[in-house]
């Protein structure tokens, strides 16, 4: 499965557009991460626990998007975008979405 944030895949022609596909996950903060984040807020620096949480959430959302695209016969997802939203205190959604397409061979 080809994934790109471009509207096209250079050197390939879109044969068929299958529609919007998406994948999302809702992640909650971990008490240990929250404690370390509070300390980092005082001294400054990267919140590595949250960085890892976001990376895991992004990977999960992309895998779910790929599965949805594969289920409808796509061989690529183009124009991929990410969005986040706060769901409740301590939990956020990460959404990956794009256009599922069938690319011509070659």
C-alpha positions as CSV (number, residue, x, y, z in Angstrom):
1,X,0.0,0.0,0.0
2,X,1.4,3.3,-1.1
3,X,0.8,6.2,1.4
4,X,1.5,9.8,0.6
5,X,0.5,13.3,1.7
6,X,0.8,14.4,-1.9
7,X,-2.4,14.6,-4.1
8,X,-0.7,12.3,-6.6
9,X,2.0,9.6,-6.8
10,X,4.7,10.8,-9.1
11,X,5.0,8.6,-12.2
12,X,1.7,6.8,-11.5
13,X,-1.8,7.5,-12.8
14,X,-4.9,7.3,-10.6
15,X,-7.2,4.8,-12.3
16,X,-10.1,5.0,-9.8
17,X,-11.0,7.1,-6.8
18,X,-12.6,4.9,-4.1
19,X,-13.4,7.6,-1.5
20,X,-12.4,8.9,1.9
21,X,-10.8,6.5,4.3
22,X,-9.8,7.1,7.9
23,X,-8.4,5.5,11.0
24,X,-8.6,6.8,14.5
25,X,-7.6,6.0,18.0
26,X,-8.3,7.6,21.4
27,X,-5.4,7.6,23.8
28,X,-5.5,8.4,27.5
29,X,-2.7,9.8,29.6
30,X,-0.9,7.4,31.9
31,X,-0.5,8.5,35.6
32,X,3.3,8.0,35.4
33,X,3.6,10.1,32.2
34,X,1.4,12.7,33.8
35,X,3.7,13.0,36.8
36,X,6.8,13.3,34.7
37,X,5.0,15.9,32.5
38,X,4.2,18.0,35.5
39,X,7.9,17.9,36.5
40,X,8.9,18.9,32.9
41,X,6.5,21.8,33.0
42,X,8.6,23.2,35.9
43,X,12.0,22.7,34.3
44,X,11.2,22.7,30.6
45,X,12.1,20.2,27.9
46,X,10.5,17.6,25.8
47,X,7.7,15.5,27.2
48,X,9.1,12.2,25.9
49,X,6.3,10.1,27.4
50,X,3.7,12.1,25.5
51,X,5.9,12.1,22.3
52,X,5.9,8.2,22.5
53,X,2.1,8.2,23.1
54,X,1.5,10.4,20.1
55,X,3.8,8.3,17.9
56,X,2.0,5.1,18.9
57,X,-1.4,6.7,18.3
58,X,-0.3,7.9,14.9
59,X,0.9,4.5,13.9
60,X,-2.3,2.9,15.1
61,X,-4.5,5.4,13.2
62,X,-2.5,4.9,10.0
63,X,-2.8,1.1,10.3
64,X,-6.5,1.3,10.7
65,X,-6.7,3.7,7.7
66,X,-4.7,1.3,5.6
67,X,-6.9,-1.6,6.6
68,X,-10.0,0.3,5.6
69,X,-8.4,1.2,2.3
70,X,-7.3,-2.4,1.6
71,X,-10.8,-3.6,2.4
72,X,-12.3,-1.6,-0.4
73,X,-9.6,-2.6,-2.9
74,X,-7.3,0.4,-2.8
75,X,-3.6,0.1,-3.5
76,X,-2.8,3.6,-2.3
77,X,-4.0,6.4,-0.1
78,X,-3.2,9.9,-1.2
79,X,-3.5,13.3,0.3
80,X,-3.1,11.9,3.9
81,X,-3.8,14.3,6.7
82,X,-3.8,14.0,10.5
83,X,-6.0,15.7,13.1
84,X,-6.2,15.6,16.8
85,X,-9.1,16.5,19.2
86,X,-9.5,16.5,22.9
87,X,-12.2,14.0,23.9
88,X,-12.2,14.5,27.6
89,X,-9.7,15.6,30.3
90,X,-6.7,13.4,29.9
91,X,-7.8,11.7,26.6
92,X,-7.4,12.7,22.9
93,X,-8.3,11.3,19.5
94,X,-5.8,11.1,16.7
95,X,-7.4,10.8,13.2
96,X,-5.6,9.9,10.0
97,X,-7.5,10.3,6.8
98,X,-7.0,10.4,3.0
99,X,-8.3,9.4,-0.4
100,X,-8.3,5.7,-1.2
101,X,-7.3,5.2,-4.9
102,X,-6.4,2.5,-7.3
103,X,-3.2,3.4,-9.1
104,X,-2.5,2.1,-12.6
105,X,0.3,-0.5,-12.8
106,X,3.7,0.7,-13.9
